[in-house]
Amino acid sequence: MAKTRVLVEFGMGTSLRREDYTEAARRAIKDALWHNSVSMAELFEFQKEDMIIDAEIGVQKPEAVDTDALKEIFPYGRPSIRIVEGGLNIEKPHGGRTVIANAAVVVSFDMEAAQ
């Protein structure tokens, strides 16, 4: 397989009150995806289901993220989610914290399949 990257998008998401790392990650992915309308599949004469999607999410507590819930965001393609330590936790003056997640979403295709 000649996995070829054709698009990368970045996003940021927060959980302001509940300290929900999955929700912050979900919002970061949506922020990346909703910046544009991707028509890469048609451009390369692939089906949308052929999209190979690699999403990397940075949060302070990677173990607190439900990756299966994040895969449900993608309406098509083959998503793979990797959670790493990153993002930010902003402490609040009266207790608790705001959680910030960062996302990079990469879309690739197996370019040999088009030959």
C-alpha positions as CSV (number, residue, x, y, z in Angstrom):
1,M,0.0,0.0,0.0
2,A,1.3,3.5,-0.9
3,K,-0.5,5.5,1.8
4,T,-0.4,9.1,0.6
5,R,-1.3,12.1,2.7
6,V,-3.6,14.5,0.9
7,L,-4.9,16.7,3.7
8,V,-4.2,17.7,7.3
9,E,-6.4,19.9,9.5
10,F,-6.0,21.2,13.0
11,G,-8.5,22.0,15.7
12,M,-8.9,22.9,19.4
13,G,-11.7,21.9,21.8
14,T,-12.5,22.6,25.4
15,S,-14.5,21.3,28.3
16,L,-15.2,24.4,30.3
17,R,-17.0,23.0,33.4
18,R,-17.1,19.2,33.5
19,E,-13.4,18.4,33.0
20,D,-14.5,15.9,30.3
21,Y,-11.5,15.0,28.3
22,T,-13.5,13.0,25.7
23,E,-15.8,16.0,25.1
24,A,-12.8,18.4,24.7
25,A,-11.3,15.9,22.2
26,R,-14.6,15.6,20.3
27,R,-14.8,19.3,20.0
28,A,-11.2,19.5,18.8
29,I,-11.9,17.0,16.0
30,K,-15.1,18.7,15.0
31,D,-13.2,22.1,14.9
32,A,-10.7,20.6,12.5
33,L,-13.3,18.9,10.3
34,W,-15.8,21.7,10.2
35,H,-13.3,24.2,8.8
36,N,-13.9,23.0,5.3
37,S,-15.8,20.7,3.0
38,V,-13.4,18.0,2.0
39,S,-13.9,16.6,-1.5
40,M,-10.6,14.8,-1.8
41,A,-12.2,11.4,-2.5
42,E,-13.9,12.6,-5.6
43,L,-10.7,14.5,-6.8
44,F,-8.8,11.2,-6.8
45,E,-11.7,9.1,-8.0
46,F,-12.1,7.2,-4.7
47,Q,-15.1,6.5,-2.6
48,K,-15.5,8.5,0.6
49,E,-15.2,5.1,2.4
50,D,-11.7,4.8,1.1
51,M,-10.4,7.7,3.2
52,I,-7.8,6.7,5.7
53,I,-8.2,9.0,8.6
54,D,-5.5,9.3,11.3
55,A,-6.5,11.6,14.1
56,E,-4.0,12.5,16.9
57,I,-5.4,14.2,20.0
58,G,-3.4,15.9,22.7
59,V,-4.8,16.1,26.2
60,Q,-3.3,16.2,29.7
61,K,-5.0,12.9,30.7
62,P,-4.9,10.6,27.6
63,E,-6.3,7.7,29.6
64,A,-9.5,9.6,30.3
65,V,-10.5,9.7,26.6
66,D,-13.0,7.3,25.0
67,T,-11.5,6.7,21.5
68,D,-14.6,4.6,20.4
69,A,-16.8,7.6,21.1
70,L,-14.5,9.8,18.9
71,K,-14.6,7.4,16.0
72,E,-18.4,8.0,15.8
73,I,-17.8,11.6,14.7
74,F,-16.5,10.5,11.2
75,P,-19.4,9.9,8.8
76,Y,-17.2,7.8,6.5
77,G,-13.7,6.7,6.0
78,R,-11.6,4.4,8.2
79,P,-10.7,6.5,11.3
80,S,-7.8,5.7,13.6
81,I,-7.5,7.7,16.8
82,R,-4.3,8.2,18.8
83,I,-4.4,10.0,22.1
84,V,-1.2,11.5,23.4
85,E,-0.2,13.7,26.3
86,G,-0.6,17.4,25.3
87,G,-3.3,20.0,25.5
88,L,-3.7,22.1,28.6
89,N,-5.5,22.1,31.9
90,I,-6.3,25.6,33.1
91,E,-6.9,25.7,36.9
92,K,-9.8,27.8,38.0
93,P,-9.5,30.1,41.0
94,H,-12.3,28.4,43.0
95,G,-11.5,24.8,42.1
96,G,-11.7,22.7,39.1
97,R,-10.2,23.2,35.7
98,T,-10.9,23.9,32.1
99,V,-9.6,21.1,29.8
100,I,-8.2,22.0,26.3
101,A,-7.6,19.4,23.7
102,N,-5.7,19.8,20.4
103,A,-6.3,17.7,17.3
104,A,-4.6,16.9,14.0
105,V,-6.7,15.1,11.5
106,V,-4.8,13.6,8.5
107,V,-6.6,12.2,5.5
108,S,-4.7,9.7,3.2
109,F,-5.5,7.3,0.4
110,D,-3.9,4.1,-0.9
111,M,-2.9,5.6,-4.1
112,E,-2.0,2.3,-5.7
113,A,-5.6,1.3,-5.6
114,A,-6.4,3.8,-8.3
115,Q,-3.9,2.3,-10.8
